[in-house]
Amino acid sequence: MKIALTFTGNAEKHQYYVDWLKANSNIEVVKLSEEENNLDQLAQCDALVLSGGIDIHPKFYKNNTTDYEGRPGKFNENRDEFEINAFQSAQENNLPVLGICRGLQLINIIYNGTLVQNLSNPVLLNTHIGNPDKSHTAIIEPGTILSDIVGEGEGKVQINSAHHQSIDKLGDGLLINAISTDNIIEGIERKNKPDKPFLLAIQWHPERMFRFHLENSAASKAIRNRFIEEVKKSIKHKK
C-alpha cells in the first residue's frame, strides 16, 4: 500500500505524519512536493493525505485580501496549485483522501468555500492557536462518517489545535461533522457519499496528539485505522 503525503514544509513535522500513518503497518509513504514537482507519483499511490502548513494564498478563495493579521511573510502559491491539482487528480482516480488542518481548508476552498482569515477573538486565540498545540473539545455530529469512526455514543472528543484560520463559508456539497464548543468548524466530509471516494478532513492534528498522550484516542488512532481500511477497500475494489 502506498499513501501519498504532501510535504508540510518542515521535515520534522512531515515525519510526524509518516510515523502516524505507518504505525507498525506495511505502508509506504510517498512524499509529494511542489519543489520536487513529482505529482506524477500520485498515479502509483492508493490514497492521498493533504498535510498542514502555511496559509493558502487568498487569491484561491473569494472576497479576501492578503493584508490581514497573522499572514505569512511569504505565501507559497506553487504549493497551493500543486496540492489543488493533487486533490483533483485523486478525485478523478477515486482515491481516498484525508485532509489535515490546512488540508481541510484547502478542500473547503476547492469546493468554493471561504476562510476566516484570522481568529482575532482573544478567547479563540487562547483555544486554537499556540506552540505547542492547544487541547480542547470538539462536538461530533451524529450520522456522519466521523461519528461512525469515533463511535456513535461519543458526542464529544478531545482534540488539539494549532491554527489561526478556519472555515467561514462551507464549500458546496460538504457537510460539517465536528465543531468546537466555541463554534469553529473542526471537520468536514461529503454531503452525498454514494459512489464517491472516501473523503474526510479535520482541523486538528491527529499525527501529534501524542503530545497530550492521546495517540490512542478515537480522534487519532481510530481516524488513522478507518482511513487505512478505506484505502484497502479501494484497492480491492479496483482489482
CYANA upper distance limits for C-alpha pairs under 8 A (distance plus 0.5 A):
  1 MET  CA     26 ASN  CA      7.65
  1 MET  CA     27 ILE  CA      5.71
  1 MET  CA     28 GLU  CA      6.68
  1 MET  CA     45 CYS  CA      8.01
  1 MET  CA     46 ASP  CA      7.01
  1 MET  CA    232 LYS  CA      8.41
  2 LYS  CA     27 ILE  CA      6.47
  2 LYS  CA     28 GLU  CA      5.25
  2 LYS  CA     29 VAL  CA      6.30
  2 LYS  CA     30 VAL  CA      7.25
  2 LYS  CA     44 GLN  CA      7.98
  2 LYS  CA     45 CYS  CA      5.33
  2 LYS  CA     46 ASP  CA      5.95
  2 LYS  CA     47 ALA  CA      7.57
  3 ILE  CA     27 ILE  CA      7.75
  3 ILE  CA     28 GLU  CA      6.79
  3 ILE  CA     29 VAL  CA      5.44
  3 ILE  CA     30 VAL  CA      6.48
  3 ILE  CA     45 CYS  CA      6.09
  3 ILE  CA     46 ASP  CA      6.23
  3 ILE  CA     47 ALA  CA      5.44
  3 ILE  CA     48 LEU  CA      6.31
  3 ILE  CA     49 VAL  CA      7.80
  4 ALA  CA     29 VAL  CA      6.34
  4 ALA  CA     30 VAL  CA      5.12
  4 ALA  CA     31 LYS  CA      6.50
  4 ALA  CA     32 LEU  CA      6.86
  4 ALA  CA     42 LEU  CA      6.81
  4 ALA  CA     45 CYS  CA      6.54
  4 ALA  CA     46 ASP  CA      8.09
  4 ALA  CA     47 ALA  CA      6.56
  4 ALA  CA     48 LEU  CA      5.23
  4 ALA  CA     49 VAL  CA      6.64
  5 LEU  CA     29 VAL  CA      7.07
  5 LEU  CA     30 VAL  CA      6.44
  5 LEU  CA     31 LYS  CA      5.63
  5 LEU  CA     32 LEU  CA      6.26
  5 LEU  CA     48 LEU  CA      6.48
  5 LEU  CA     49 VAL  CA      5.31
  5 LEU  CA     50 LEU  CA      6.73
  5 LEU  CA     51 SER  CA      7.41
  6 THR  CA     31 LYS  CA      6.36
  6 THR  CA     32 LEU  CA      5.09
  6 THR  CA     33 SER  CA      6.40
  6 THR  CA     48 LEU  CA      8.46
  6 THR  CA     49 VAL  CA      7.00
  6 THR  CA     50 LEU  CA      5.96
  6 THR  CA     51 SER  CA      6.22
  6 THR  CA     83 GLU  CA      7.89
  7 PHE  CA     14 HIS  CA      6.82
  7 PHE  CA     31 LYS  CA      6.70
  7 PHE  CA     32 LEU  CA      6.43
  7 PHE  CA     33 SER  CA      5.90
  7 PHE  CA     51 SER  CA      7.25
  8 THR  CA     13 LYS  CA      7.50
  8 THR  CA     14 HIS  CA      6.41
  8 THR  CA     51 SER  CA      6.12
  8 THR  CA     52 GLY  CA      6.02
  8 THR  CA     53 GLY  CA      5.58
  9 GLY  CA     14 HIS  CA      8.05
  9 GLY  CA     53 GLY  CA      7.06
 10 ASN  CA     14 HIS  CA      6.53
 11 ALA  CA     15 GLN  CA      6.77
 12 GLU  CA     16 TYR  CA      7.20
 13 LYS  CA     17 TYR  CA      7.40
 14 HIS  CA     18 VAL  CA      6.98
 15 GLN  CA     19 ASP  CA      6.54
 16 TYR  CA     20 TRP  CA      6.59
 16 TYR  CA    207 GLU  CA      6.22
 16 TYR  CA    208 ARG  CA      6.95
 17 TYR  CA     21 LEU  CA      6.54
 17 TYR  CA    207 GLU  CA      5.83
 17 TYR  CA    208 ARG  CA      8.46
 18 VAL  CA     22 LYS  CA      6.62
 18 VAL  CA     29 VAL  CA      6.95
 19 ASP  CA     23 ALA  CA      6.39
 19 ASP  CA    207 GLU  CA      8.28
 20 TRP  CA    206 PRO  CA      8.48
 20 TRP  CA    207 GLU  CA      5.70
 20 TRP  CA    224 ARG  CA      8.19
 21 LEU  CA     27 ILE  CA      8.21
 21 LEU  CA     29 VAL  CA      8.36
 21 LEU  CA    207 GLU  CA      8.36
 21 LEU  CA    224 ARG  CA      7.13
 22 LYS  CA     26 ASN  CA      7.40
 22 LYS  CA     27 ILE  CA      6.04
 22 LYS  CA     28 GLU  CA      8.00
 22 LYS  CA     29 VAL  CA      8.19
 30 VAL  CA     41 GLN  CA      8.36
 30 VAL  CA     45 CYS  CA      8.26
 32 LEU  CA     36 GLU  CA      8.00
 32 LEU  CA     37 ASN  CA      8.28
 32 LEU  CA     38 ASN  CA      6.62
 32 LEU  CA     39 LEU  CA      6.91
 32 LEU  CA     41 GLN  CA      8.14
 32 LEU  CA     42 LEU  CA      8.32
 33 SER  CA     37 ASN  CA      6.55
 33 SER  CA     38 ASN  CA      6.96
 33 SER  CA     39 LEU  CA      8.04
 33 SER  CA     79 ARG  CA      7.96
 33 SER  CA     82 PHE  CA      8.26
 34 GLU  CA     38 ASN  CA      7.52
 34 GLU  CA     39 LEU  CA      8.30
 34 GLU  CA     78 ASN  CA      6.93
 34 GLU  CA     79 ARG  CA      5.94
 34 GLU  CA     82 PHE  CA      6.28
 38 ASN  CA     42 LEU  CA      8.47
 39 LEU  CA     82 PHE  CA      8.05
 39 LEU  CA     86 ALA  CA      7.12
 41 GLN  CA     45 CYS  CA      7.46
 42 LEU  CA     46 ASP  CA      8.46
 42 LEU  CA     48 LEU  CA      8.37
 42 LEU  CA     86 ALA  CA      8.01
 42 LEU  CA     90 ALA  CA      8.24
 46 ASP  CA     95 LEU  CA      6.62
 46 ASP  CA     96 PRO  CA      8.04
 46 ASP  CA    231 VAL  CA      6.99
 46 ASP  CA    234 SER  CA      8.22
 46 ASP  CA    235 ILE  CA      7.32
 47 ALA  CA     90 ALA  CA      7.86
 47 ALA  CA     95 LEU  CA      5.47
 47 ALA  CA     96 PRO  CA      5.48
 47 ALA  CA     97 VAL  CA      6.48
 47 ALA  CA    231 VAL  CA      6.82
 48 LEU  CA     87 PHE  CA      8.16
 48 LEU  CA     90 ALA  CA      7.40
 48 LEU  CA     95 LEU  CA      7.41
 48 LEU  CA     96 PRO  CA      6.93
 48 LEU  CA     97 VAL  CA      5.39
 48 LEU  CA     98 LEU  CA      6.98
 49 VAL  CA     97 VAL  CA      6.27
 49 VAL  CA     98 LEU  CA      5.30
 49 VAL  CA     99 GLY  CA      6.29
 49 VAL  CA    100 ILE  CA      8.06
 49 VAL  CA    103 GLY  CA      8.40
 50 LEU  CA     83 GLU  CA      8.00
 50 LEU  CA     97 VAL  CA      8.14
 50 LEU  CA     98 LEU  CA      6.83
 50 LEU  CA     99 GLY  CA      5.21
 50 LEU  CA    100 ILE  CA      6.60
 50 LEU  CA    102 ARG  CA      8.13
 50 LEU  CA    103 GLY  CA      5.16
 50 LEU  CA    104 LEU  CA      8.39
 51 SER  CA     99 GLY  CA      6.94
 51 SER  CA    100 ILE  CA      5.78
 51 SER  CA    101 CYS  CA      7.40
 51 SER  CA    102 ARG  CA      6.90
 51 SER  CA    103 GLY  CA      5.86
 52 GLY  CA    100 ILE  CA      6.38
 52 GLY  CA    101 CYS  CA      5.61
 52 GLY  CA    102 ARG  CA      4.90
 52 GLY  CA    103 GLY  CA      6.40
 53 GLY  CA    101 CYS  CA      8.42
 53 GLY  CA    102 ARG  CA      6.47
 54 ILE  CA     72 PRO  CA      7.35
 54 ILE  CA     75 PHE  CA      7.84
 54 ILE  CA     76 ASN  CA      8.37
 54 ILE  CA    102 ARG  CA      7.93
 55 ASP  CA     71 ARG  CA      7.59
 55 ASP  CA     72 PRO  CA      7.27
 55 ASP  CA     75 PHE  CA      7.42
 55 ASP  CA    102 ARG  CA      7.76
 55 ASP  CA    165 GLN  CA      8.40
 56 ILE  CA     60 PHE  CA      7.96
 56 ILE  CA     75 PHE  CA      7.56
 56 ILE  CA     76 ASN  CA      7.93
 56 ILE  CA     77 GLU  CA      7.90
 56 ILE  CA     80 ASP  CA      6.79
 56 ILE  CA    102 ARG  CA      8.23
 56 ILE  CA    106 LEU  CA      7.76
 57 HIS  CA     66 THR  CA      7.96
 57 HIS  CA     75 PHE  CA      6.47
 57 HIS  CA     76 ASN  CA      7.63
 57 HIS  CA     77 GLU  CA      6.63
 57 HIS  CA     80 ASP  CA      7.81
 58 PRO  CA     62 LYS  CA      7.92
 58 PRO  CA     64 ASN  CA      6.36
 58 PRO  CA     65 THR  CA      6.76
 58 PRO  CA     66 THR  CA      6.67
 59 LYS  CA     64 ASN  CA      7.94
 59 LYS  CA     65 THR  CA      8.45
 60 PHE  CA    109 ILE  CA      7.51
 61 TYR  CA    109 ILE  CA      6.44
 61 TYR  CA    112 ASN  CA      7.54
 61 TYR  CA    113 GLY  CA      7.52
 61 TYR  CA    114 THR  CA      6.14
 61 TYR  CA    115 LEU  CA      8.22
 62 LYS  CA    114 THR  CA      7.04
 66 THR  CA     71 ARG  CA      7.80
 67 ASP  CA     71 ARG  CA      7.81
 68 TYR  CA    117 GLN  CA      7.54
 68 TYR  CA    118 ASN  CA      7.78
 69 GLU  CA    118 ASN  CA      6.94
 70 GLY  CA    118 ASN  CA      7.04
 70 GLY  CA    164 HIS  CA      8.00
 76 ASN  CA     80 ASP  CA      7.04
 77 GLU  CA     81 GLU  CA      6.67
 78 ASN  CA     82 PHE  CA      6.49
 79 ARG  CA     83 GLU  CA      6.55
 80 ASP  CA     84 ILE  CA      6.64
 81 GLU  CA     85 ASN  CA      6.68
 82 PHE  CA     86 ALA  CA      6.69
 83 GLU  CA     87 PHE  CA      6.58
 84 ILE  CA     88 GLN  CA      6.74
 84 ILE  CA    106 LEU  CA      8.02
 84 ILE  CA    110 ILE  CA      7.62
 85 ASN  CA     89 SER  CA      6.54
 86 ALA  CA     90 ALA  CA      6.62
 87 PHE  CA     91 GLN  CA      6.76
 87 PHE  CA     97 VAL  CA      8.31
 87 PHE  CA    107 ILE  CA      8.49
 88 GLN  CA     92 GLU  CA      6.71
 89 SER  CA     93 ASN  CA      6.75
 90 ALA  CA     94 ASN  CA      6.53
 90 ALA  CA     95 LEU  CA      5.50
 90 ALA  CA     96 PRO  CA      7.96
 90 ALA  CA     97 VAL  CA      7.90
 91 GLN  CA     95 LEU  CA      6.53
 91 GLN  CA     96 PRO  CA      8.49
 91 GLN  CA    197 PRO  CA      7.57
 94 ASN  CA    196 LYS  CA      7.71
 94 ASN  CA    197 PRO  CA      5.60
 94 ASN  CA    234 SER  CA      8.48
 95 LEU  CA    197 PRO  CA      6.47
 95 LEU  CA    198 PHE  CA      7.86
 95 LEU  CA    231 VAL  CA      8.19
 95 LEU  CA    234 SER  CA      7.68
 96 PRO  CA    197 PRO  CA      5.89
 96 PRO  CA    198 PHE  CA      5.06
 96 PRO  CA    199 LEU  CA      6.51
 96 PRO  CA    227 PHE  CA      8.23
 96 PRO  CA    230 GLU  CA      7.31
 96 PRO  CA    231 VAL  CA      6.63
 96 PRO  CA    234 SER  CA      7.89
 97 VAL  CA    197 PRO  CA      8.24
 97 VAL  CA    198 PHE  CA      6.69
 97 VAL  CA    199 LEU  CA      5.50
 97 VAL  CA    200 LEU  CA      7.07
 98 LEU  CA    103 GLY  CA      8.31
 98 LEU  CA    199 LEU  CA      6.56
 98 LEU  CA    200 LEU  CA      5.60
 98 LEU  CA    201 ALA  CA      6.01
 98 LEU  CA    227 PHE  CA      7.95
 99 GLY  CA    103 GLY  CA      4.67
 99 GLY  CA    104 LEU  CA      5.34
 99 GLY  CA    107 ILE  CA      7.80
 99 GLY  CA    200 LEU  CA      6.84
 99 GLY  CA    201 ALA  CA      4.69
 99 GLY  CA    202 ILE  CA      6.71
100 ILE  CA    104 LEU  CA      5.97
100 ILE  CA    201 ALA  CA      6.32
100 ILE  CA    202 ILE  CA      5.71
100 ILE  CA    203 GLN  CA      6.31
100 ILE  CA    204 TRP  CA      7.07
100 ILE  CA    205 HIS  CA      6.92
101 CYS  CA    105 GLN  CA      7.15
101 CYS  CA    163 HIS  CA      7.91
101 CYS  CA    201 ALA  CA      8.26
101 CYS  CA    202 ILE  CA      6.55
101 CYS  CA    203 GLN  CA      4.57
101 CYS  CA    204 TRP  CA      6.13
101 CYS  CA    205 HIS  CA      7.19
102 ARG  CA    106 LEU  CA      6.57
102 ARG  CA    203 GLN  CA      7.89
103 GLY  CA    107 ILE  CA      6.71
103 GLY  CA    201 ALA  CA      7.50
103 GLY  CA    202 ILE  CA      8.49
104 LEU  CA    108 ASN  CA      6.77
104 LEU  CA    187 GLY  CA      7.96
104 LEU  CA    188 ILE  CA      7.94
104 LEU  CA    201 ALA  CA      5.35
104 LEU  CA    202 ILE  CA      6.26
104 LEU  CA    203 GLN  CA      6.59
105 GLN  CA    109 ILE  CA      6.74
105 GLN  CA    115 LEU  CA      7.79
105 GLN  CA    166 SER  CA      7.43
105 GLN  CA    167 ILE  CA      6.95
105 GLN  CA    203 GLN  CA      8.42
106 LEU  CA    110 ILE  CA      6.67
107 ILE  CA    111 TYR  CA      6.96
107 ILE  CA    201 ALA  CA      8.31
108 ASN  CA    112 ASN  CA      7.14
108 ASN  CA    113 GLY  CA      5.51
108 ASN  CA    114 THR  CA      7.53
108 ASN  CA    167 ILE  CA      7.81
108 ASN  CA    170 LEU  CA      6.99
108 ASN  CA    171 GLY  CA      5.43
108 ASN  CA    174 LEU  CA      8.34
109 ILE  CA    113 GLY  CA      5.06
109 ILE  CA    114 THR  CA      6.29
109 ILE  CA    115 LEU  CA      8.32
109 ILE  CA    171 GLY  CA      7.05
110 ILE  CA    171 GLY  CA      8.06
111 TYR  CA    171 GLY  CA      5.11
111 TYR  CA    172 ASP  CA      5.80
111 TYR  CA    173 GLY  CA      7.96
111 TYR  CA    174 LEU  CA      8.40
112 ASN  CA    170 LEU  CA      8.37
112 ASN  CA    171 GLY  CA      5.51
112 ASN  CA    172 ASP  CA      6.70
113 GLY  CA    167 ILE  CA      8.05
113 GLY  CA    168 ASP  CA      7.81
113 GLY  CA    169 LYS  CA      5.58
113 GLY  CA    170 LEU  CA      5.42
113 GLY  CA    171 GLY  CA      4.28
113 GLY  CA    172 ASP  CA      7.40
114 THR  CA    167 ILE  CA      6.73
114 THR  CA    168 ASP  CA      5.85
114 THR  CA    169 LYS  CA      5.47
114 THR  CA    170 LEU  CA      7.35
114 THR  CA    171 GLY  CA      7.85
115 LEU  CA    165 GLN  CA      7.16
115 LEU  CA    166 SER  CA      6.05
115 LEU  CA    167 ILE  CA      5.03
115 LEU  CA    168 ASP  CA      5.06
115 LEU  CA    169 LYS  CA      7.25
116 VAL  CA    165 GLN  CA      6.02
116 VAL  CA    166 SER  CA      5.75
116 VAL  CA    167 ILE  CA      6.41
116 VAL  CA    168 ASP  CA      5.61
117 GLN  CA    164 HIS  CA      8.03
117 GLN  CA    165 GLN  CA      5.68
117 GLN  CA    166 SER  CA      7.67
118 ASN  CA    164 HIS  CA      5.89
118 ASN  CA    165 GLN  CA      5.55
118 ASN  CA    166 SER  CA      8.28
119 LEU  CA    124 LEU  CA      6.71
119 LEU  CA    125 LEU  CA      6.83
119 LEU  CA    164 HIS  CA      5.82
119 LEU  CA    165 GLN  CA      6.46
119 LEU  CA    166 SER  CA      8.11
120 SER  CA    124 LEU  CA      7.65
120 SER  CA    125 LEU  CA      7.11
121 ASN  CA    125 LEU  CA      6.69
122 PRO  CA    126 ASN  CA      6.71
123 VAL  CA    127 THR  CA      6.90
124 LEU  CA    128 HIS  CA      6.38
124 LEU  CA    129 ILE  CA      8.12
124 LEU  CA    182 ASP  CA      7.90
125 LEU  CA    129 ILE  CA      5.69
125 LEU  CA    130 GLY  CA      8.36
125 LEU  CA    164 HIS  CA      7.90
126 ASN  CA    130 GLY  CA      8.05
126 ASN  CA    134 LYS  CA      8.36
127 THR  CA    134 LYS  CA      6.62
127 THR  CA    135 SER  CA      7.85
127 THR  CA    136 HIS  CA      7.31
127 THR  CA    161 SER  CA      8.12
128 HIS  CA    133 ASP  CA      8.30
128 HIS  CA    134 LYS  CA      6.39
128 HIS  CA    135 SER  CA      8.37
128 HIS  CA    160 ASN  CA      8.37
128 HIS  CA    161 SER  CA      5.44
128 HIS  CA    162 ALA  CA      6.19
128 HIS  CA    163 HIS  CA      6.48
128 HIS  CA    164 HIS  CA      7.47
129 ILE  CA    133 ASP  CA      7.54
129 ILE  CA    134 LYS  CA      7.06
129 ILE  CA    161 SER  CA      6.92
129 ILE  CA    162 ALA  CA      5.20
129 ILE  CA    163 HIS  CA      5.71
129 ILE  CA    164 HIS  CA      6.28
130 GLY  CA    134 LYS  CA      6.47
130 GLY  CA    161 SER  CA      8.10
130 GLY  CA    162 ALA  CA      5.97
130 GLY  CA    163 HIS  CA      8.16
131 ASN  CA    162 ALA  CA      7.47
132 PRO  CA    162 ALA  CA      8.16
133 ASP  CA    160 ASN  CA      6.46
133 ASP  CA    161 SER  CA      5.85
133 ASP  CA    162 ALA  CA      5.60
134 LYS  CA    160 ASN  CA      5.87
134 LYS  CA    161 SER  CA      5.58
134 LYS  CA    162 ALA  CA      6.98
135 SER  CA    158 GLN  CA      7.40
135 SER  CA    159 ILE  CA      6.14
135 SER  CA    160 ASN  CA      4.79
135 SER  CA    161 SER  CA      6.77
135 SER  CA    212 PHE  CA      8.29
136 HIS  CA    158 GLN  CA      6.19
136 HIS  CA    159 ILE  CA      6.08
136 HIS  CA    160 ASN  CA      6.67
136 HIS  CA    161 SER  CA      8.15
136 HIS  CA    180 SER  CA      8.32
137 THR  CA    156 LYS  CA      7.06
137 THR  CA    157 VAL  CA      6.21
137 THR  CA    158 GLN  CA      5.13
137 THR  CA    159 ILE  CA      6.47
137 THR  CA    180 SER  CA      6.57
137 THR  CA    181 THR  CA      7.01
138 ALA  CA    156 LYS  CA      6.07
138 ALA  CA    157 VAL  CA      5.92
138 ALA  CA    158 GLN  CA      6.80
138 ALA  CA    159 ILE  CA      7.17
138 ALA  CA    178 ALA  CA      6.71
138 ALA  CA    179 ILE  CA      5.96
138 ALA  CA    180 SER  CA      4.79
138 ALA  CA    181 THR  CA      6.77
138 ALA  CA    186 GLU  CA      7.57
139 ILE  CA    155 GLY  CA      6.31
139 ILE  CA    156 LYS  CA      5.00
139 ILE  CA    157 VAL  CA      7.13
139 ILE  CA    178 ALA  CA      5.95
139 ILE  CA    179 ILE  CA      5.82
139 ILE  CA    180 SER  CA      6.41
139 ILE  CA    181 THR  CA      7.37
140 ILE  CA    146 LEU  CA      7.73
140 ILE  CA    147 SER  CA      6.52
140 ILE  CA    154 GLU  CA      8.02
140 ILE  CA    155 GLY  CA      5.83
140 ILE  CA    156 LYS  CA      6.25
140 ILE  CA    157 VAL  CA      7.93
140 ILE  CA    177 ASN  CA      6.41
140 ILE  CA    178 ALA  CA      4.94
140 ILE  CA    179 ILE  CA      7.23
141 GLU  CA    146 LEU  CA      8.32
141 GLU  CA    147 SER  CA      6.86
141 GLU  CA    155 GLY  CA      7.93
141 GLU  CA    176 ILE  CA      7.91
141 GLU  CA    177 ASN  CA      5.38
141 GLU  CA    178 ALA  CA      6.12
141 GLU  CA    179 ILE  CA      8.41
142 PRO  CA    147 SER  CA      6.08
142 PRO  CA    152 GLU  CA      7.23
142 PRO  CA    155 GLY  CA      8.16
142 PRO  CA    177 ASN  CA      8.22
143 GLY  CA    147 SER  CA      6.73
143 GLY  CA    148 ASP  CA      7.73
143 GLY  CA    152 GLU  CA      8.31
144 THR  CA    148 ASP  CA      6.91
144 THR  CA    177 ASN  CA      6.45
145 ILE  CA    149 ILE  CA      6.74
145 ILE  CA    177 ASN  CA      8.15
145 ILE  CA    189 GLU  CA      8.03
145 ILE  CA    200 LEU  CA      8.46
146 LEU  CA    150 VAL  CA      6.75
146 LEU  CA    177 ASN  CA      6.75
146 LEU  CA    178 ALA  CA      8.33
146 LEU  CA    200 LEU  CA      8.33
146 LEU  CA    223 ILE  CA      8.49
147 SER  CA    151 GLY  CA      6.18
147 SER  CA    152 GLU  CA      5.82
147 SER  CA    154 GLU  CA      8.02
147 SER  CA    155 GLY  CA      8.47
147 SER  CA    177 ASN  CA      7.94
148 ASP  CA    152 GLU  CA      6.09
149 ILE  CA    218 ALA  CA      7.89
149 ILE  CA    222 ALA  CA      6.71
149 ILE  CA    223 ILE  CA      6.91
149 ILE  CA    226 ARG  CA      7.23
150 VAL  CA    154 GLU  CA      7.06
150 VAL  CA    218 ALA  CA      5.51
150 VAL  CA    219 ALA  CA      7.18
150 VAL  CA    222 ALA  CA      6.91
150 VAL  CA    223 ILE  CA      8.03
157 VAL  CA    218 ALA  CA      8.17
157 VAL  CA    219 ALA  CA      7.14
158 GLN  CA    219 ALA  CA      7.72
159 ILE  CA    204 TRP  CA      6.94
159 ILE  CA    205 HIS  CA      8.38
159 ILE  CA    206 PRO  CA      8.38
159 ILE  CA    209 MET  CA      8.04
159 ILE  CA    219 ALA  CA      7.09
160 ASN  CA    204 TRP  CA      5.99
160 ASN  CA    205 HIS  CA      6.81
160 ASN  CA    206 PRO  CA      8.28
160 ASN  CA    209 MET  CA      7.19
161 SER  CA    203 GLN  CA      7.87
161 SER  CA    204 TRP  CA      5.70
161 SER  CA    205 HIS  CA      7.34
162 ALA  CA    204 TRP  CA      7.92
166 SER  CA    184 ILE  CA      7.38
166 SER  CA    185 ILE  CA      7.44
166 SER  CA    203 GLN  CA      8.46
167 ILE  CA    184 ILE  CA      8.09
167 ILE  CA    185 ILE  CA      6.74
170 LEU  CA    174 LEU  CA      7.32
170 LEU  CA    175 LEU  CA      8.40
173 GLY  CA    190 ARG  CA      6.63
173 GLY  CA    191 LYS  CA      5.90
173 GLY  CA    192 ASN  CA      7.58
174 LEU  CA    188 ILE  CA      6.96
174 LEU  CA    189 GLU  CA      6.15
174 LEU  CA    190 ARG  CA      5.12
174 LEU  CA    191 LYS  CA      5.47
175 LEU  CA    188 ILE  CA      5.90
175 LEU  CA    189 GLU  CA      5.81
175 LEU  CA    190 ARG  CA      6.14
175 LEU  CA    191 LYS  CA      5.43
176 ILE  CA    185 ILE  CA      7.43
176 ILE  CA    186 GLU  CA      8.38
176 ILE  CA    187 GLY  CA      6.41
176 ILE  CA    188 ILE  CA      5.04
176 ILE  CA    189 GLU  CA      7.16
177 ASN  CA    186 GLU  CA      8.05
177 ASN  CA    187 GLY  CA      5.71
177 ASN  CA    188 ILE  CA      5.73
177 ASN  CA    189 GLU  CA      7.29
178 ALA  CA    185 ILE  CA      6.75
178 ALA  CA    186 GLU  CA      5.51
178 ALA  CA    187 GLY  CA      5.28
178 ALA  CA    188 ILE  CA      7.60
179 ILE  CA    183 ASN  CA      6.29
179 ILE  CA    184 ILE  CA      6.03
179 ILE  CA    185 ILE  CA      4.99
179 ILE  CA    186 GLU  CA      5.34
179 ILE  CA    187 GLY  CA      7.37
180 SER  CA    184 ILE  CA      5.65
180 SER  CA    185 ILE  CA      6.98
180 SER  CA    186 GLU  CA      6.82
185 ILE  CA    203 GLN  CA      8.10
186 GLU  CA    202 ILE  CA      6.15
186 GLU  CA    203 GLN  CA      5.32
186 GLU  CA    204 TRP  CA      7.48
187 GLY  CA    200 LEU  CA      8.09
187 GLY  CA    201 ALA  CA      6.03
187 GLY  CA    202 ILE  CA      4.68
187 GLY  CA    203 GLN  CA      6.44
188 ILE  CA    200 LEU  CA      6.72
188 ILE  CA    201 ALA  CA      5.80
188 ILE  CA    202 ILE  CA      7.01
189 GLU  CA    199 LEU  CA      6.25
189 GLU  CA    200 LEU  CA      5.38
189 GLU  CA    201 ALA  CA      6.83
190 ARG  CA    199 LEU  CA      7.07
190 ARG  CA    200 LEU  CA      8.21
193 LYS  CA    197 PRO  CA      8.31
193 LYS  CA    198 PHE  CA      8.40
198 PHE  CA    230 GLU  CA      7.34
205 HIS  CA    209 MET  CA      7.14
206 PRO  CA    215 GLU  CA      7.88
206 PRO  CA    219 ALA  CA      7.03
206 PRO  CA    220 SER  CA      4.93
206 PRO  CA    221 LYS  CA      8.18
207 GLU  CA    215 GLU  CA      8.28
207 GLU  CA    220 SER  CA      7.43
208 ARG  CA    215 GLU  CA      7.94
209 MET  CA    213 HIS  CA      7.02
209 MET  CA    214 LEU  CA      5.68
209 MET  CA    215 GLU  CA      5.68
209 MET  CA    220 SER  CA      7.36
210 PHE  CA    214 LEU  CA      5.80
210 PHE  CA    215 GLU  CA      5.07
214 LEU  CA    220 SER  CA      7.74
215 GLU  CA    220 SER  CA      6.22
215 GLU  CA    221 LYS  CA      6.68
216 ASN  CA    220 SER  CA      6.95
216 ASN  CA    221 LYS  CA      5.64
216 ASN  CA    222 ALA  CA      8.34
217 SER  CA    221 LYS  CA      6.25
217 SER  CA    222 ALA  CA      7.51
218 ALA  CA    222 ALA  CA      5.03
218 ALA  CA    223 ILE  CA      7.08
219 ALA  CA    223 ILE  CA      6.61
220 SER  CA    224 ARG  CA      6.90
221 LYS  CA    225 ASN  CA      6.63
222 ALA  CA    226 ARG  CA      6.54
223 ILE  CA    227 PHE  CA      6.62
224 ARG  CA    228 ILE  CA      6.72
225 ASN  CA    229 GLU  CA      6.69
226 ARG  CA    230 GLU  CA      6.68
227 PHE  CA    231 VAL  CA      6.77
228 ILE  CA    232 LYS  CA      6.75
229 GLU  CA    233 LYS  CA      6.74
230 GLU  CA    234 SER  CA      6.59
231 VAL  CA    235 ILE  CA      6.72
232 LYS  CA    236 LYS  CA      6.69
233 LYS  CA    237 HIS  CA      6.54
234 SER  CA    238 LYS  CA      6.91
235 ILE  CA    239 LYS  CA      7.16
